[in-house]
Amino acid sequence: MKKYNIKKISEINKNDLLEFYKNVFSNRNASLIKNYNWCYRLGFNNFEPLVLLTGDKIIGHAGLIPADINIEGKNNPAIWFTDFVIIPEYRQQGFGKILTREWMNICPLQITYCNDKSLKLFKKVGWKTCLSTKRVIKPINYFKLMPFLKKIGINFGDILVRNLLKKAPGVTVIDHRANEGYVTPVEVAGEDDVYISRIRKDPSVKNGIIFWCVGDNLRKGAALNTVQIAELLVSQKLKGTKL
């Protein structure tokens, strides 16, 4: 076996790493090269994907996604094993087992979905299949997520605003980002909702958002608003709120 070295991806020359991704992940290399900081949640904690080298050549990669898993009310650090590869000319030489064992030393709580070849390797180092799982769904708090996204250079400002507007009562978002993919005042005549389209980042101001907004000005702008304001006042009065 050739001499080898294992390093975190932050310790690898970026150009070498991206060239490796380009060669081994041919079906999605463009997305991975652009967003690998986000894909592997770099900065979430000190857990990082590993690469295996012989000399200066990257011959293997063990990706991971760090996470906190709530078990019986207690948060536990965990890693999700993904993007495991040894380049073809170095397979069947024990490098896969070496890289897997090193990856397992990062964190005691490990999870993965894998193909049959990887499963065969994992079983050799003590993994067991588990077909009994529990699923926990926790809504994303976009405002808590934004500082992390900015830290790794991703700005989802317009996406955040779009998702928030979609949840707003009385608002309909139609933003197809195509020719005529927006709503006109003629089309919303007789509608109660306000319609939002063309949600974009405003390049003229920091943290600015611009969008196209239309509605039936007589219906929503006058008649319906009057009814809604009256309903609000009545509900507040019934709750004993001073107006």
C-alpha positions, 0 to 999 in steps of 0.5 A: 500500500502506498503512503497516504495522508488524511486531511480535512477539506479546509486544509486542501488547496481549493483548486485541487479540491474543486478539480477533484469534485469535477472529475469524480462527481460528474453528474452534479459537479457544477452545483457542488463546486459552487455550493460545497460550503453549504452542502457540507454545512461548513462552519456549523461546528468543527466537523468537516469532510475528509480527503485521502491523499497519496503525495499531493493527489486526492484519491478519496473523499468522505463527505459529511453533513453535521447536525444536531439530533434530538434524542429524548429531549437532548440535542446530540451532535451527529454526522450524516455520511455522504459523497464517499468515493475512492477513485477507481485505480485505488480501490480494493487496496484497503483505502476505503476501510481506512477512510471510513474508520477515520471518518467514524472517529469524528463523531460517535453518532453516525447516519447514512443511506448508501448503496450496496457496495458502501453497505458491504464496506460499512458492515466490515467496520461494525455498522448494522442496518436499521429499518426502524426509524423515527422522523422528526420535522422541525420548521426552519426559522429563516431569521436564525438561518440567515447569519449562517448563510451569510457566513458561508457566502450564500444570500437567500434574501429574495427566497426568504421574502418570497416564502414569508409572503406566501404565508401572509394572509390575503397575499398571493405570490405569482412569480414565475420568472418568465415572460409574462410570469407576473400578474396585471391589475386587469387580471385581479379585478374582483379579487380580494387578495393582493398579488405579488410578482417579480420579487428581486434583490434591489441592487441599489440598496443594502438588504433591499428587496423590490417587487411588483404589487397589484390588487383591486383598488376599489375592492381591496383598497376600499370596501374590503379594507373597511370590513376587515378594519371593522372586524378587527376593532370588534374582535379587539373590543370583545377581548377587552382591549382599549381602542 
